Amino acid sequence: MTSTETLIDPPAPRADRRRWFALAIVMTAAFMDLVDVTIVNIAIPSIRQNAGASFSQIQWITAGYALAFAAGLITGGRLGDIHGRKRLFLIGIGGFTLASALCGFAANPEMLVASRLLQGAMAALMVPQVLSIVHATFPAHERGKVFGLFGAVVGLGAVTGPLLGALLTEWNLFGLEWRPIFLINLPVGIAGLILGSRFITESKAPKALKLDLVGVVLVTLGLLMLLYPLTRGRELGWPLWGYVSMAGALVVFAALVAYERRKTARDGSPLVELSLFKVKSFAAGIAVQTVFGIALGIFFLVWTLYMQTGLGWRPLKAGLTGIPFSIAVSTAAGLSVQKLVPRFGRKVLQTGALVLAAGVLLYMWESEHYGLTIAPWQMALPLVVMGVGMGLIVAPLTDAILSEVPREHAGSASGLINTVQQMGNALGLGLVSVVFFGTMSDRLTPDQVGPAFADAFQNALGWVAAVMAVIFLLMFALPGRPAQHVEGAPALEDAGDGADKTPVLTG
């Protein structure tokens, strides 16, 4: 098929089988990225001890990835629209695999930091293509099932990273200490590269677009001005220039909006497709996604610190504790999209917000009640409740955001979804300095560490519960009831402005 031909009719049976293979490939890549985000946290003590990394370098090993990832996501999505999502996916997964090898064989901390920056940049090319390929390949009536699978992958990745990192670090395979946490990506990435080139069908925007270089500069500059002070603020004592930078980021984003409007009127090739925000489901979903990212950014970091530093648990014990949460997220994510949302619509997501808040409050009570003697099995109940709540949100939310997005803007929309998630996470990580570290003294004796971290954990969970209440209210702006799932129809009614949704694929 030539690049100018389109697919509007249902795919042939063989093509149908091929696209499910393609789904497995892109989901594996998404899982690899999700795991890589969390796997490093568990291995930080080993990296400090064996690589001789300073605290500043450790922060850059973790934050550098997030900065490069967030700064390049929108650009990565647009490049997929222009040059082909399959092509950019293969470039991204190939570069991600190479960067993982450089991380694993890093000769010193400086090389590890640089390799992590490259890894984040390559993830920014790879990850936006995942949702774009799904959105451009599967008809509307099948996307609910697909996004249910995506939610399950997100749930598994959230907890599998720390568990896998704990196992690989404690096993010390071949005396490599922390290095296997990066090297494990090599066989997965190589397989994804080979199979993706065979089974993924190429798709791109049906009309010719150009890369908006000014938009790329403004987006990257704005995100760096916002995220860099947040990730370095506590370490540097929250200097004045950090606040100036974050305020300046708002000015840059305002300039971006003005420029993108002119760019759209001039040649129709903006980096950020502002017309997407006229689609009710997209605009409301993006707001929810941002605030949800804040809650996740706070919780997962303070949870790790609470277990490993406050309670003094070994990495493997902390990783195993998260298994009930992972199972609950995966189960609820599948049920929510396939069974619950078609019947109850937005109420499913709002129920998820309330259930997640209830689990957080239960966790607060147990932490206070059992103190430093709390056991993993005693954490199981609140973690299961929280997991169910998260599963009810994460998969239907993605479906709701993309339900009315025209296929030619799938890459831009996907990039925005991932970008606001990363921005939310960064904001949450910045708030950790206030809601967690801000409640304890800078100088603690060994006997004071446990109680101080337990108290700080409870305080942080209170903030997470409050954020979930805000999310519950924001969800009233989402589409209310499910519509009939047919090709080209929205997943939820009252969503969007009637934009053309003719399915167009090039291959």
C-alpha positions in Angstrom: 0.0 0.0 0.0 1.3 3.4 -0.8 1.6 6.3 1.6 -1.3 8.1 0.0 -3.8 5.3 0.3 -6.3 5.2 3.1 -8.0 2.4 5.1 -11.6 3.1 5.8 -13.2 -0.4 5.5 -12.8 -2.9 8.3 -9.4 -4.7 8.1 -9.1 -8.2 6.7 -8.9 -11.1 9.1 -5.2 -11.4 8.7 -4.7 -7.7 9.3 -6.9 -8.0 12.4 -4.5 -10.7 13.8 -1.5 -8.5 12.9 -2.9 -5.5 14.8 -3.3 -7.6 18.0 0.4 -8.6 17.6 1.2 -4.9 17.1 -0.8 -4.1 20.3 1.2 -6.6 22.3 4.5 -5.0 21.0 3.6 -1.4 21.8 2.1 -2.4 25.2 5.4 -4.2 26.0 7.3 -1.0 25.1 4.9 1.1 27.3 5.5 -1.4 30.2 9.3 -1.2 29.7 9.1 2.6 30.1 6.8 2.5 33.1 9.1 0.0 34.9 12.2 2.0 34.0 10.7 5.1 35.7 10.3 3.3 39.1 13.0 0.7 39.0 15.8 3.1 39.7 14.5 4.3 43.0 15.0 0.9 44.6 18.6 0.7 43.4 19.7 4.1 44.6 21.6 2.8 47.7 23.5 0.4 45.5 24.3 3.1 42.9 25.6 5.4 45.6 27.7 2.7 47.2 29.2 1.1 44.1 29.3 3.9 41.6 30.3 6.5 44.1 27.5 8.9 43.0 26.9 12.0 45.1 23.5 13.0 46.3 23.3 15.6 43.5 24.2 13.1 40.9 21.6 10.6 42.3 19.0 13.3 41.9 20.0 13.9 38.3 19.9 10.2 37.6 16.2 10.1 38.6 15.1 13.7 37.7 17.1 13.9 34.5 15.1 11.1 32.9 11.8 12.9 33.9 13.0 16.2 32.6 14.1 14.9 29.2 11.0 12.8 28.9 8.5 15.6 29.7 10.3 18.1 27.5 10.2 15.9 24.4 6.8 14.3 24.6 4.7 16.8 22.6 7.4 17.0 20.0 7.6 13.2 19.8 3.9 12.9 19.3 3.9 15.5 16.5 6.9 13.9 14.8 4.9 10.7 14.7 2.0 12.5 13.0 4.4 13.9 10.4 6.8 11.1 9.6 4.8 8.0 10.7 4.1 6.6 14.1 5.6 3.2 13.3 8.9 4.9 12.2 9.1 7.1 15.3 8.2 4.1 17.5 11.0 2.0 16.1 13.5 4.9 16.3 12.4 5.5 19.9 12.6 1.9 21.1 16.0 1.4 19.3 17.4 4.6 21.0 15.9 3.6 24.3 17.6 0.2 24.1 20.9 1.8 23.2 20.6 4.3 26.1 19.8 1.4 28.5 23.0 -0.3 27.4 25.0 2.9 28.0 23.4 3.2 31.5 24.2 -0.4 32.3 27.9 -0.1 31.2 28.4 3.5 32.5 32.0 3.9 33.7 31.2 6.7 36.1 28.2 8.7 37.5 28.6 11.5 34.9 28.2 8.9 32.1 25.2 7.5 33.9 23.5 10.9 34.2 24.1 11.6 30.5 22.8 8.2 29.5 19.7 8.7 31.6 19.0 12.0 29.8 19.3 10.2 26.4 17.1 7.5 27.7 14.4 10.0 28.6 14.7 11.7 25.3 14.2 8.4 23.4 11.3 7.5 25.6 9.7 10.8 24.5 9.9 9.5 20.9 8.6 6.1 21.7 5.8 6.5 24.3 3.5 9.0 22.4 3.3 6.6 19.5 1.8 3.8 21.7 -1.6 5.5 22.2 -1.4 7.0 18.7 -0.9 3.5 17.1 -3.8 2.1 19.2 -6.1 5.1 18.4 -5.3 4.9 14.6 -5.5 1.1 14.4 -8.5 0.0 16.4 -12.1 1.1 15.6 -14.1 2.8 18.3 -16.0 -0.3 19.4 -12.8 -2.1 20.2 -10.9 0.7 21.9 -12.6 0.2 25.3 -11.1 -3.3 25.5 -7.8 -2.1 24.4 -7.6 0.8 26.9 -8.6 -1.7 29.6 -5.5 -3.6 28.7 -3.5 -0.4 28.7 -4.8 0.4 32.2 -3.7 -3.1 33.4 -0.3 -2.5 32.0 0.0 0.9 33.8 -1.0 -0.8 37.1 1.5 -3.6 36.7 4.3 -1.2 35.7 3.7 1.0 38.8 4.6 -1.7 41.2 6.6 -4.2 39.1 9.4 -1.6 38.7 10.3 -1.5 42.4 9.9 -5.3 42.8 12.0 -6.1 39.8 14.6 -3.5 40.9 14.7 -5.1 44.4 15.2 -8.6 43.0 17.9 -7.6 40.5 19.8 -5.6 43.1 19.7 -8.2 45.8 20.6 -11.0 43.4 23.7 -9.1 42.3 23.8 -11.1 39.0 27.4 -11.8 37.9 28.6 -9.3 40.4 27.1 -6.4 38.4 25.3 -4.9 41.4 22.8 -2.3 40.1 23.6 -2.6 36.4 21.1 -5.3 35.5 18.2 -2.9 36.2 19.2 -1.2 32.9 20.6 -4.2 31.0 17.3 -6.1 31.3 15.9 -3.7 28.7 18.2 -5.0 26.0 16.5 -8.3 25.1 13.1 -6.7 25.4 14.0 -3.7 23.3 15.7 -5.8 20.6 12.7 -8.1 20.3 10.3 -5.1 20.1 12.4 -3.5 17.4 12.4 -6.7 15.3 8.7 -7.6 15.8 7.5 -4.0 15.6 9.1 -3.6 12.1 7.1 -6.6 11.0 3.7 -6.3 12.6 3.0 -2.6 13.2 1.1 -0.9 10.4 2.3 2.6 9.5 0.0 5.5 10.1 0.3 9.3 10.0 -1.7 12.5 9.6 -3.6 12.4 6.3 -2.5 15.9 5.3 1.1 17.1 5.1 2.4 18.8 8.3 5.6 20.6 9.1 7.5 20.5 12.4 6.9 23.7 14.3 10.4 24.4 15.5 9.4 27.6 17.4 6.8 25.7 19.2 9.3 23.0 20.1 11.6 25.6 21.6 8.8 27.3 23.6 7.4 24.0 24.9 10.8 22.7 25.9 11.8 26.0 27.5 8.5 26.4 29.4 8.7 22.8 30.8 12.3 23.1 31.8 11.7 26.4 33.5 8.8 24.8 35.5 10.3 21.3 36.2 13.9 22.1 36.9 13.3 24.3 39.9 10.8 21.7 41.2 13.2 18.8 41.0 16.2 20.8 42.4 14.4 23.2 44.7 14.7 21.3 48.0 18.3 20.4 47.4 19.2 24.0 46.7 17.1 25.5 49.5 14.3 26.8 47.3 16.2 29.9 46.0 14.5 33.0 44.6 15.5 32.3 41.1 13.5 29.0 41.2 10.3 30.9 41.9 11.1 33.5 39.2 11.7 30.6 36.8 8.4 28.9 37.6 6.5 32.2 37.2 8.4 32.9 33.9 7.2 29.5 32.7 3.6 30.7 32.7 4.7 33.6 30.5 6.4 31.2 28.1 3.3 29.0 27.9 1.1 32.1 27.2 3.4 33.0 24.4 3.2 29.5 23.1 -0.6 29.6 23.0 -0.5 33.0 21.1 2.1 31.7 18.6 0.3 28.4 18.0 -2.9 30.3 17.2 -1.1 32.3 14.5 0.7 29.2 13.3 -2.6 27.3 12.9 -4.1 30.2 10.9 -1.0 30.5 8.7 -0.2 27.0 7.6 -2.3 24.5 9.8 0.8 22.8 11.3 1.0 23.8 14.9 3.0 21.7 17.4 0.1 21.8 19.9 -3.3 21.4 18.3 -5.3 24.0 20.3 -8.5 22.8 18.6 -8.3 19.7 20.8 -9.2 21.8 23.8 -12.5 22.6 22.2 -13.4 18.9 22.6 -15.1 18.7 26.0 -13.9 15.2 26.8 -10.3 16.1 26.0 -10.1 19.3 27.9 -11.8 17.9 31.0 -9.7 14.7 30.9 -6.5 16.7 30.6 -7.4 18.6 33.8 -8.1 15.4 35.7 -5.0 13.8 34.4 -2.8 16.6 35.6 -4.2 16.6 39.1 -4.1 12.8 39.2 -0.4 12.9 38.3 0.1 15.2 41.3 -1.4 12.6 43.6 0.7 9.8 42.2 3.8 11.8 42.3 3.4 12.4 46.0 2.3 8.9 47.0 4.8 6.7 45.3 7.8 8.6 46.5 6.7 9.0 50.1 5.6 5.3 50.1 9.1 4.1 49.1 10.8 6.4 51.7 8.4 5.3 54.4 9.0 1.6 53.9 12.7 1.6 53.3 13.9 4.5 55.4 11.2 4.9 58.0 10.5 1.2 58.7 14.0 0.0 57.7 12.7 -2.7 55.3 15.0 -4.3 52.8 14.2 -3.5 49.1 12.7 -6.9 48.4 10.4 -6.7 51.3 9.2 -3.3 50.2 8.8 -4.5 46.6 6.7 -7.6 47.6 4.4 -5.4 49.7 3.1 -3.7 46.6 1.9 -6.9 44.9 -1.7 -6.6 46.2 -1.9 -3.1 44.9 -0.7 -4.2 41.5 -3.2 -7.0 41.2 -6.0 -4.8 42.3 -5.2 -2.1 39.8 -4.9 -4.6 36.9 -8.2 -6.3 37.8 -10.2 -3.1 38.3 -8.8 -1.5 35.1 -10.0 -4.4 33.0 -13.4 -4.5 34.5 -14.0 -0.8 34.5 -13.6 -0.3 30.7 -15.2 -3.6 29.5 -18.1 -3.9 32.0 -18.7 -0.8 34.1 -18.1 2.3 32.0 -20.4 1.2 29.1 -23.2 1.0 31.7 -22.5 3.7 34.3 -20.3 6.1 32.4 -18.6 8.9 34.4 -19.8 7.5 37.7 -17.2 4.8 37.5 -14.4 7.3 37.4 -15.9 9.3 40.3 -16.4 6.1 42.3 -12.7 5.3 41.7 -11.7 8.7 43.1 -13.7 8.1 46.3 -12.5 4.5 46.7 -8.9 5.6 46.2 -9.4 8.4 48.8 -11.0 5.8 51.2 -8.0 3.5 50.8 -5.6 6.4 51.5 -7.4 7.3 54.7 -7.5 3.7 55.8 -3.7 3.5 55.2 -3.3 6.6 57.3 -5.2 5.0 60.2 -3.3 1.8 60.0 0.1 3.6 59.9 -0.8 5.5 63.1 -2.5 2.5 64.8 0.3 0.0 64.3 3.2 2.4 64.3 6.7 1.1 63.4 5.6 -2.5 64.0 3.2 -2.5 61.0 3.6 -5.6 58.8 3.2 -6.1 55.1 0.0 -8.1 55.5 -1.5 -5.3 57.5 -1.0 -3.0 54.6 -2.7 -5.3 52.2 -6.2 -4.1 52.7 -5.7 -0.4 52.2 -3.4 -1.2 49.2 -6.1 -3.3 47.6 -8.7 -0.6 48.2 -6.4 2.0 46.7 -5.6 -0.3 43.8 -9.3 -0.8 43.0 -9.8 3.0 43.0 -6.8 3.6 40.8 -7.9 0.9 38.3 -11.4 2.4 38.0 -9.8 5.7 37.0 -6.7 5.1 34.9 -8.0 3.0 31.9 -11.4 4.8 31.5 -9.8 8.2 31.8 -7.5 7.5 28.8 -10.5 6.3 26.8 -12.5 9.4 27.7 -9.7 11.8 26.8 -9.2 10.3 23.3 -12.8 9.3 22.6 -13.5 12.4 20.4 -10.0 13.1 19.1 -9.7 13.0 15.3 -7.2 10.4 14.2 -5.0 12.9 12.4 -4.3 14.6 15.8 -3.8 11.3 17.7 -0.1 11.9 18.1 -0.4 15.4 19.4 -3.2 14.4 21.8 -1.1 11.4 23.0 1.9 13.7 23.6 -0.2 16.1 25.6 -1.7 13.3 27.7 1.7 12.0 28.7 3.2 15.5 29.1 0.5 16.6 31.6 0.9 13.3 33.5 4.7 14.0 33.8 4.0 17.7 34.7 1.6 16.5 37.4 4.1 14.0 38.7 6.8 16.7 38.8 4.4 19.0 40.7 3.7 16.1 43.1 7.4 15.5 43.6 7.9 19.2 44.3 5.2 19.1 46.9 6.8 16.2 48.7 9.4 18.7 50.0 6.5 20.5 51.7 4.1 17.8 52.7 6.7 15.2 53.7 10.1 16.6 54.4 8.6 19.9 55.6 7.1 18.2 58.6 10.4 16.8 60.0 13.7 18.2 61.3 16.7 18.3 59.0 18.8 16.6 61.7 17.4 13.4 63.1 19.1 10.9 65.4 18.8 7.2 64.4 16.1 6.7 67.0 14.1 9.6 65.6 14.1 8.6 61.9 11.4 5.9 62.1 8.8 8.0 64.0 9.6 11.1 62.0 9.1 9.3 58.7 5.9 7.6 59.9 4.4 11.0 60.9 5.5 12.6 57.6 3.9 9.7 55.7 0.6 10.2 57.4 0.7 13.9 56.7 1.4 13.3 53.0 -1.4 10.8 52.7 -3.8 13.4 54.0 -2.7 15.7 51.1 -3.2 12.8 48.7 -6.8 12.2 50.0 -7.5 16.0 49.5 -6.2 15.9 45.9 -8.5 12.9 45.2 -11.5 15.0 46.5 -10.5 17.7 43.9 -10.3 15.1 41.2 -13.8 13.9 42.1 -15.2 17.4 41.6 -13.2 17.9 38.3 -14.7 14.7 36.9 -18.2 16.4 36.8 -16.8 18.1 33.6 -16.3 14.7 31.9 -18.9 13.2 29.6 -21.7 11.7 31.7 -23.1 8.6 30.0 -21.7 6.1 27.6 -22.8 6.3 24.0 -23.3 3.4 21.6 -19.8 2.1 20.7 -19.8 2.1 16.9 -17.0 3.0 14.4 -16.4 6.8 14.4 -18.7 7.4 17.4 -17.5 8.8 20.7 -17.0 6.5 23.6 -19.1 8.9 25.8 -21.9 11.2 24.9 -21.7 15.0 25.1 -18.1 14.8 24.2 -16.5 17.1 21.7 -17.6 19.6 19.1 -18.5 17.4 16.3 -15.1 17.3 14.7 -14.6 15.0 11.7 -13.8 11.5 13.0 -13.5 9.7 9.7 -10.9 6.9 10.4 -7.9 7.5 8.1 -4.8 5.3 8.1 -1.9 5.5 5.8 0.3 2.5 5.3 
